[in-house]
Amino acid sequence: MAAMHDGLGVARARVHLGRMSKTDRALEALLSRASCDDLVDPAPDGAMLETILSAGLRAPDHGKLRPWRYVVIEGEHRAAFADLVLKGMRARDPDVPQKKLEKRRKRFGETPMTIALGMHLRPDNKIPLAEQEAAVSAGVMNVLNALHLAGFGGLWVTGDVADDPGVCEALGFAPPHRLAGFLFVGTPEETPRSKRADIEDYMAVWKGKPVRFGADKD
Ligand SMILES: Cc1cc2nc3c(=O)[nH]c(=O)nc-3n(C[C@H](O)[C@H](O)[C@H](O)COP(=O)(O)O)c2cc1C
């Protein structure tokens, strides 16, 4: 781990020298990923979309249950899906503010692409449900990284919409299958940046005694 931390510094130095190796470039790309909410056209399509979603299917998957299911919502179908989202919001709260409704309509109706993150779960399987869900989450992370590497952007959201039975059923996920949320997808309007924590606070080398992390200081 220490070597990787050092390696990033080396990679940064090499950018200036214009001598980045393939590995340095790959690590730089991975470490520069950030979620993005301000997404415009284009979203990936065709073979590129399939490649990006294939990255999701490279996630670790205990028992080879392949629980990942991706539903792409785009083009004219976005408006109908936004209608469903708003219908659920009104059902949950008849007094939901108009402003909140309009915000959701804009997000689901105007973002270039939404990918519903389905989880095809098998409650009776010997692989615990938490591990089946972890495989889906690992897949989502791969998709987010693939989007970034291909020059696109994404944001993973959950919230009450992801648990809405009407929305889940309309997408094809009746219980026990569920949604792990939605990915909003498109091209970032500006290069997204997120504040990142320092790895030194989140790693430790075990030397026979319980470890303490800088991140957990009170
Ligand atoms: C399972 C999961 C659910 C999330 N749900 C939401 C959400 O509903 N709304 C939201 O604004 N961010 C949500 N986030 C956080 C964003 O996806 C994102 O990680 C966050 O904005 C930080 O940006 P970063 O990915 O660049 O660090 C969720 C993240 C995860 C892992």
The ligand as a Gaussian input file, in Angstrom:
#p B3LYP/6-31G(d) Opt

LIG

0 1
 C      -25.107000       3.219000      -1.931000
 C      -24.959000       4.703000      -2.137000
 C      -26.073000       5.509000      -2.168000
 C      -25.973000       6.882000      -2.360000
 N      -27.114000       7.637000      -2.413000
 C      -27.009000       8.964000      -2.630000
 C      -28.186000       9.756000      -2.749000
 O      -29.307000       9.261000      -2.664000
 N      -28.041000      11.080000      -2.969000
 C      -26.780000      11.655000      -3.074000
 O      -26.703000      12.868000      -3.266000
 N      -25.659000      10.938000      -2.973000
 C      -25.737000       9.601000      -2.768000
 N      -24.605000       8.849000      -2.666000
 C      -23.282000       9.514000      -2.734000
 C      -22.840000       9.818000      -4.149000
 O      -23.026000       8.712000      -5.006000
 C      -21.335000      10.191000      -4.177000
 O      -20.553000       9.111000      -3.755000
 C      -21.056000      11.388000      -3.322000
 O      -21.706000      12.503000      -3.877000
 C      -19.559000      11.681000      -3.182000
 O      -18.980000      11.864000      -4.419000
 P      -17.691000      11.031000      -4.851000
 O      -18.196000       9.709000      -5.370000
 O      -17.031000      11.865000      -5.901000
 O      -16.838000      10.890000      -3.633000
 C      -24.681000       7.473000      -2.502000
 C      -23.548000       6.659000      -2.481000
 C      -23.670000       5.288000      -2.303000
 C      -22.424000       4.429000      -2.284000

